[in-house]
Amino acid sequence: MLFKKKLIDTIERGWAQTINTKLKVTFLCTKAIFPYMISNRSGVIINISSGDGNVGFENL
């Protein structure tokens, strides 16, 4: 499970888990659908995320 922590308290393994969960999964899912979209000559990919990255909060 992912928890919000201060940077100073975040270990590299936790950071890697966050990246794998939030970025790598999006990349792999998007890549997996490409062959279907190419063969059908159409398709749309919409990635949705939270607004947490738009506003900074102390200690997060």
C-alpha positions in Angstrom: 0.0 0.0 0.0 1.2 3.5 -0.8 1.4 6.1 1.9 2.2 9.8 1.6 5.4 10.6 3.4 7.9 13.4 3.7 10.7 13.1 1.2 13.2 12.8 4.0 11.3 9.7 5.3 10.9 8.0 1.9 13.2 5.1 1.1 14.2 4.3 -2.4 12.1 1.1 -2.4 9.0 3.1 -1.5 9.7 5.6 -4.2 10.2 2.8 -6.8 6.8 1.3 -5.7 5.1 4.6 -6.2 6.6 5.1 -9.7 5.7 1.5 -10.7 2.2 1.9 -9.4 1.4 5.3 -10.8 3.6 5.6 -13.9 4.7 2.2 -15.1 1.2 0.7 -14.9 -0.2 3.5 -17.1 2.7 3.0 -19.6 2.2 -0.8 -19.8 -1.6 -0.6 -20.1 -1.3 2.0 -22.8 1.3 0.0 -24.7 -0.8 -3.2 -24.4 -3.7 -1.6 -26.3 -1.7 -0.2 -29.2 -1.8 -3.4 -31.3 -5.6 -3.4 -31.1 -5.8 0.3 -32.0 -3.4 -0.1 -34.9 -5.3 -3.1 -36.4 -8.6 -1.2 -36.1 -7.1 2.1 -37.3 -8.8 3.9 -34.5 -9.0 4.3 -30.8 -8.6 6.8 -28.0 -6.6 6.6 -24.8 -7.7 8.7 -21.9 -5.5 8.8 -18.8 -7.0 10.3 -15.7 -5.2 11.2 -12.5 -6.0 13.0 -9.3 -5.5 16.7 -8.8 -2.9 16.2 -6.0 -0.1 17.2 -8.3 -1.7 20.6 -9.0 -1.5 21.9 -5.4 1.3 21.6 -3.0 0.7 20.7 0.6 3.1 21.0 3.5 5.0 17.7 4.3 3.6 15.9 1.2 
